[in-house]
Amino acid sequence: MIAVVRTGGIAGIRRQWHVEAGTDDAAEWIDLIDRCPWDQERDGGPGADRFMWSIQARTPSERRERELPDSALEGPWRALVEAVRAASV
């Protein structure tokens, strides 16, 4: 299961997306999760009127959670978030 929550912005609206990986696509989701630098130090905070992203991922072997300012949502983080948003139910 992967959950993404976006908060902040000018209107302060909270949006959320999630996906439950099936047996057919679990390897693809785990690969997206593993590419993200979960343990890397993050720079700065969200800033005024900027989005914050909360990402939670649960695999059979581990559970990960990370909060990122919009400015840090790049590379593998953006790929994961965009995939979850596209597949969200």
TACOR-V950041 format. One line per field, one symbol per residue. ss: DSSP state (H for helix, E for strand, - for the rest). psi: psi as a letter, one per 20 degrees, with the letter a starting at -180 (. if undefined). A space follows every 50 residues. Layout:
ss=???
psi=???
This chain:
ss=-EEEEEEE------EEEEE------HHHHHHHHHH--------------- EEEEEEEE----EEEEEEEHHH---HHHHHHHHHHHH--
psi=pppppprbrgikppqqqqqoprhhjghgghggghhpmhiqqqpaahrpkq qqpppppprhirpqqqpqqhhinrchggggghgghhiq.
